[in-house]
Amino acid sequence: RIAARQIYILPTGMGLTLGLVLILMLVGSLNYQNNLGLAFTFLFAAVALVAMHHTWFALLGLRIQARGGAPVFAGQRASFAVDLDNDHRGPRGDLVLRVGGEPYPPCWLPGAGQGRVQVGLPSQWRGWLRLTDVRVDASYPLGLFRAWCQARTHLPEEVLIFVFFLLDAL
């Protein structure tokens, strides 16, 4: 379960551009004593703050559980199933999972619903391959902010990697 202190949030490029435009609108409205300009500036700033809170709440309380897949041979991709569980009534939109830096297609979780994302890791050696870190990103609703967290699976899920030997017949 993702707790409040595990979530990091920063503005995107569009969010920084909106911040610059808001500063310019504020300076221009104060300089020309334009009350309507001030009202629009504060209205857009309030919309940006509400969008920041919604982006943060898109990850808060989300439960993540990883499941191991079938054994594979060395050099093939090991498959893991990552289950996402939404306990809240509201939907969670545009959740992007990243495993090993590779993004997977975004998923949408309905209110009080579940979702599953199949992720893969390249295998190089024989033995057990563990999925320990999963990064979850969210930029819903307006794309002004991007929130992310590093979710660590408490029980490391494993996939067995075999080595395939090709022996020449003598």
Secondary structure, 3 states (H helix, E strand, C coil): CCCHHHCEEEECHHHHHHHHHHHHHHHHHHHCCCHHHHHHHHHHHHHHHHHHHHHHHCCCCCEEEEECCCCEECCCEEEEEEEEECCCCCCEEEEEEEECCEECCCEEECCCCEEEEEEEEECCCCEEEEEEEEEEEECCCCCCEEEEEEEEEEEEEEEEEECCCCCCCC
